[in-house]
Amino acid sequence: MTRPRLVLGLAAMLACPACDEAPGSEATAYAAPPSSAPVERTDRDTASPATLPQPDTVQAVLDASRRTAIVRAAERAAPAVVSVNVTRRQTVQPRSLWESFFVPRGYERVVQGLGSGFIYDASGLILTNEHVVRGAQEIVVTLADGRDFAAELVGTDDVNDLAVLRIGEPGPDPLPTVDLGTSSDLMIGEWVVAIGNPFGYLLSNPEPTVTAGVVSALGRNIIPSGQDESGYYLDMIQTDASINPGNSGGPLVNARGEVVGVNSSILSRTGGSEGLGFAIPIDRARRVAADLARDGMVRRAWLGVEVEPAEANRFGRSRSVQVARVAKPSPGSEAGLRVGSVIRSVDGEPVRTPLDWEAAVLQARPGEPLVVRTDRGAVRLVPEGLPSLTADRIRALEDFELVTLTPAIRAERGVVAESGALIVSLSGAARDLGLREGDVILQINRQRIRSAEEAAELLGRLSGRGTVVLYYERNRRVGSVSFYIR
């Protein structure tokens, strides 16, 4: 006689999976009595089978319970996630005297790269990482439904590691797009989903991969260690959702299916995910994307202030920073910041390390005032545009864009040299030589360089005249490269 009671109890619990009644509540009344207890027949024992939950109803409840917030978030964002396939030419340099006999001088090979991105505008605009498309000669974007599109590079920002692509008309089928959320209200511990294409064309279908995790930390500042990485990763979102090579540029999505970050980097000893993934906050990525789509470049702020750690402890760590240098003239000097002042906060955000200061500068916009609080009081500072972006650009060969080094640009870039030509952009071939944006050309062969015009003229005259030795400054150190100009 107890079996009907057990069946009723199980059916009731299946029909109400969200019920969490405490022991002793009404839900426990369906438990069978001890075998020694007398069993009394009640109306419930004679209930009609028609009044019991039907198998179809139970199955519907179970199916509904499978559609979690993570499932719904993935369904909402995944159709707009794309594979970014890149073709670039790479100059092969002999690594030894033995190889120099077999590798032709100036030999180039075609290499392929892979990353992810997402369509954020129905007109065909795609956001991805700058390092995914760096040096690309051809970009092909593959949608989750298998459609391929040739993509145009709209603009890049290597400091924020972001790039915007544009694809052509989709035809009769409209392009899927993601919903952009905000990263300002993210909470440590909340669920997030990383979506991307870690294997891309190595898999048999184009659908992206979904991994789930939580927001592990906020406001992380990371110094890239790879040779091909530039700048800093500042004010990043840390997550334990698996991010593997090929996921770069894909979206980090919250439980509502809104993009809250752009997956960009991992910390790993093996090259695979170890639960330390980092994403660029979408609030900053949105501003960068708007600048790139409108102007092809980013309106980055310049304050003319350099900082350093203050009062380091015996482990070399510091929990405060002080002003080390103030360029004159600059927004910092006009605001009254002085060397030695300890910076407490910028617009209410605490500044404890030099990277916190750099993150605040990265968030700043030209013309939009900042309140900088120091141990000597608060000052109102109005950032200006970067001097290196407003300077005249000189084309050198087909591989360089140069600007003449000025006192303001020296202060902006922290350059030691008093004269030279700053590299603001370069081709893939020049990058393969080991040169980078931000390098300052100091000398070519035996001639010192005093301006961008002088460097461009000399490089043009040296075409076909044998080995060229170029000396440059990077991170306050001097390096050199040797190459031929055909």
N, C-alpha and C positions, 0 to 999 in steps of 0.2 A: 504493500500500500504506500510505501514511501517513495517509490519511483516517480509517480506523477508529480510529487512535491519537488523532487530534484530537477525534473525537466522544467517545471514552471520557474524555479529559481534561476536556472541557467538561461532560459529564454528571456527572463526579465532583465538579467544583467547584460545580455547581448543587445537587447533592444535599447538599453540606456548606458552606453559605454562611458558617458561623461559623469555618471553618478559616482560620488566618492563618499557614500554613507559610512559613518563610523560604526564599529562593532556595537551591536545592541540596537541599532536603528531598525526601521521597518524592513530594510533589505535583508536582514538576517532572519526574518520570520520564515523564509522559504527553506531554511536548513532542515534536514531530516532529524526527527527526535531520536534519542538513544533507543536501541533495539529493545531495551527492557521496559520502556515507557509504553503505556497503553495508547493505542492509536484510535482516535475518534474520527468518524467519517463526517465530513462537512460538505457544504454545497460546492466548495472549490474542488473537491475530489471528483465531482461529477460534471465538471465544466465540459462544455462541448468542444471538440477539436477545432471547430470553426472560430472559437474565441481565442485560441492560442496564436502567438506570433507565427506567421507563415515563413517557410524557408526563404521565399523571395524577399520578404521584408528584412529578415536577418542579414541576407547577403547584401542588400542595398545599404544597410547601416554599416556593414564592414567595408564596402566599397567607398562609402563616404568618408570613413575614418582614414583611409589611405591617402586621401587628397589633402595632405598637410599644407601648411603655409609655404614650405619649401617647394613642394610640387607646383603649387600655383605660381610662385615667384619665377620658377624656371620656365614654366609654360608662357608666362607673360613676356619674358625678356629674351629667351633663347632664339626665337625666329629672326631677331635683328642682329644677332652676333655673326660675324663673318670671319673667314680665313683670309689672311693677307699674305699672298705669295709674291716674293720679291726676287728679281734677277739683278745681279750686280757683277761688274767686272773687277777682278782683283789682280793687281800686279804682283807677280811672283819674284821675290828677291832671293838670290843664292844665299844659303846659310853657311856655306863653307867654300874654300878654294876648290874642293873636289866638285861641288855642285855647280860652280861657275863654268865648268867645262861642258855641262850638259843642259843647263837652263839658259836659253837665249836671253840676251840683254833686253829688258823691257817686255818680257813675255807676260801676257795676260791670260787669265782663265776666267770662265764664267762660273759663278757660284750662285746657289739659290738660298734664300732665306725664308723663314716662315714665322708668322705671328698671328695675332687676333685683333679684332676691332669690333666696333658696333655702330650701327646707323642711328644717328641721333636727330636727323632732320630728313623729312620726306623728300627734299630736293636731291638727296643722294650724298649728304655729308657724313663722313665716317671719322670717328675719333680712334686713334691708336697711339702706340709709343713711337717716339722719334727713333729709338735704336732699332725698331723693326724695319723702318724704311730708309735708314741711313745709307747713302751711296747708291740708292736704287736707280737702275736704268729702265726697268719695267716693273709695273705693279699690277697684279691681277687679283681681284677680290672675288671670293666664292661665297655665295649666300648659303644659308642653311638648307634651302630647297634645291641646291645644286646649280643655280644660275651663276655664270661667270661674267665679270665685267672688268674691262680695262679701267684702271683708276689713275686720276691725275693728282699729283702732290700739290696741295693748296699752300701749305706752309708748315714749318717745323719750329720747335723751340727745344733746343738741346738742354737748356738749364732745367726746365720742368719735365723733360723727356716726353713731350707730347707732339703729335702731328695730326693734321687734318687732311683727309683725302676726299676726292669727289668722284663719283661714278656717273655714267651717262644715263640717258633715258631708260627706264626699266621696261618700257613697252606697256601692254595692256594691264599687266599685273602690278599694282602699286608696291612700293618698298615698305617692308615692316620697319618700325622704329621702336626704340626703347623709350621709357618714361624716365626723365632725369629727376632724381630726388634731391635731397640736401645732405651734406655731411656734417652740418653744424649741430644736429641733435643726436648724433650717433652715441650709443651707450656701450660701454665695455661689457661683453657677455652676450649681446644680442646676436641672433642668428643672421648670417649672411651667406650668399651663394656666389661662388666664383665660376664664371662661364668662359670657355675658350676652346681653342683647338690645339691641344698639346702635341698631336701627331699629324694633323692636317691631312695632306695627300697620302700619307702612309696608311690611313684607314680607308675602308671601302665605301664609306658614306660621308657626306659633308656636315652632318649634324654635330653641333658643338658638344663638348663634355661639360658636365655639371658636377661640382664638388661643393660640399656644405661644411660650414664651420661657424665660428663665432668671431666677433670683434675682440681681438686679444689685447689691444692697447691703442691709444690715440696719441697724436702729436709726436711720433717717432722721427728722429733725425738720424740719417745714415750717411756715411761717407763711402761712396763706391770704391771698390778695390780693384775692379777689372780695368785693364788697359784701355778697352774700348768705351769705358763709361766716362762721362764728363759731368762736372758740376756736383751737386748734392741732391740727395733725396730728403726733402725737408717736410716736416709736419705730416708724416705719412700715417695711414691706417694700417695697423698690423692685424693679420688674421691667420688662423690655423687652417682655413680652407685650402686644400691642396692647389698650389700654383706651380706648374711645371713649365720647362722650356716649350715655347709655342703658345702659352697662355698670355704672354705679354700683350698688352693692349686691350684685352677683354674686360668686360664689366664686372665689378663687384656689386651685387644686388642685395637689397634688404628684403625682409619678409613680405613687404608689400609689392615686390617686383620692381622697385625703383632703383636706378643706378646711383650708388653712393660713392663709387671710386673706380679708378682705372688701374687694373692689375699691372704691376710694373717690374717687381724684382723679388728675389728670395735671398735668404741667407742659408747657404748649404755647403757642406763639406763634400758632398757626392755629386752635386749637379742636379739632383732631384729634390722634390719637396720634403722638407723636414718639419713642416708646421710653422715656418717663419716666413710668411709671405707679406708683401707690402703693396699698398695701393695708394694712388694719388687721390686726395679728396676731390669729389666731383665739383664742389663749389669753386675751387681754384681751376680745375680742368675746364669748367664751363667758361670762365673768363678768358682763359688762354685760347680756347677754341673760337670764341667770338672775335678776338683780335686777329687770329690767323685767317679766319674766313673773310674778314673785312679788309685787312691790310696786308696779309701775308707775313706779318711779323708781330711780335708781342711788344706792347707798350710797357716796358719794365721801368721801375722806379729807381732813382739814384739819390742817395742821401749825402754822399761825400764823407761818410764816417766809417772808420775801421775800429773794431773792438778787440780786446784781448782778455783772457781770464784774470780775475782779481783775487789776490790772497789765496793762492793754491795751497792745499794742505800737504802733508808729508807724502801722500800718494800721488801728488801732482794733479789732484782734482780740485775744481773750484765750483762754487755754487753762486757766483756772481761774476759780472763782466764790467769792464771799465773802458772808457774811450781811449784808444791808443793813438789815433791820428784823425785830424779833421782837415779836409782839403779846403783851400781858399782860392777863389770863392766857391761855395757849395751851399746847398740847403741846410746842412748841419751847422756851418759857421754862421749863416744868417740867423738861425734859430738861437744861437748862443751856446751851443754845446762846446764844452772845453775838455781838453786832454786831462785824464785822471778822474773825470766824473763817473760814478758808478751808476749804471743803468738798471733800474728796477723793473720797468714794464714798458710795453708799447701798446697803446690803445687798450690798456687793462690786462693784456696778456703778460704773465711774468717772463722775465728774461734771466735765465740762470747760467747759460753757456753761450759761447759765440755762435753755435748753430741755432739757438733760439733767436738770436738777433738776425741771422741770415734768413730764417724762416719768416720773421716779421717784415724784412725788406722785400722778400719774394711776394708777400701778400699785398704790399703797398702798391698804390696806383699813382702815376704822375698827376699832380694837381689836387689830389685828395689829402687833406691835412691829417697828420698823426699827432697824438699826444704822447710824448716821451717823458716818462717820469724818472728822475735821477735822485741821487742823494742830496742834490742842491736845489731840488724843486722840479716842477713840471714845465716843459717847453712845448710850443706848438710848431711843428715842422712840416713844411710843404714839399713833398718830393718833386723832383724834376725827371725828365726823360734821360735815359742813359746817353752820355756824351758820345759813346762809340756808335750808337744807332743814328744819331743826328748828324754825324760827321760825313763828309763827302767820301764816297767809295771809289776806289781805283781798281780797274780790272788788270790783272797780270796774267799773261798767257791766256789759256782757257781754264786755268785751274785755281786761281786765287781772286778773292776780293779783299782789298787792303785799305786801311785808313791810317793816316799819319798819327803817330803818338803825340799827344798833347798833355799838359799837366792835369787836366780834368780826366782824361782817359787813363793816365797813370794812376790817379787816385781811385778811379772806378775799378780798375783791374788789379790794383796792388802791384804794379810793375816797378822793378828796381831801375831798369835802364832809363836814361833821360831822353833818348831818341830811338827811332826805329819805325817799323811798319807793322801794325796789328793785323793779324789774319782774322777776318770776320766770317768768311765762308771759304770752302775749298772743295775741290772735286774728289771723287772716290780714289782716283789715281794718286793725288797728293796725300790723301789720308793713308793710303797703303804704304807710303814712305815713312809714316810715323808722325806726320804733322797733324795738328789739331787746331780747331777754332780757339782763339785766345792766345795762341803763340805769337810772340813778337819777333819779327825778323831783325836781327842785330847787324849781321854781316853776311855778304855773299862773296865767296872766295876771299880776296884780301881787301875788299872795299867795305867800309862802314856804311850803314844805311841810316839816312837822316829823315826820309819821308817815304810815303807810299808811292809817289811818282818816281822817285829814284829807284826803288826796288823793282817796279814794273819795267822801267826802261832797261835796267841792267839784265834782268831775266830774259827780256826779249833779245838783247844783243848776244847773249851766251848760247842761243839756240844753235845746235850743231857744232859746238866748239869744245867738246870733251866734257870731262867731269866738272860738275858744279857742287861746291860745298857750301851749304847754307847753315849759318849759326842762328839759334833762336833762344829766347828766354821763355821758360814755362815754370810756374810755381816758384819764381825767384831763383831758378837754377838754369844754367846754360847747357844746351845740347846742340847736336849737329846731325845733319843728314847729307848723304852724297847721292847724286842722281845725274841723269843725262836729259837734255832737252832736245827733242827731235824736231 
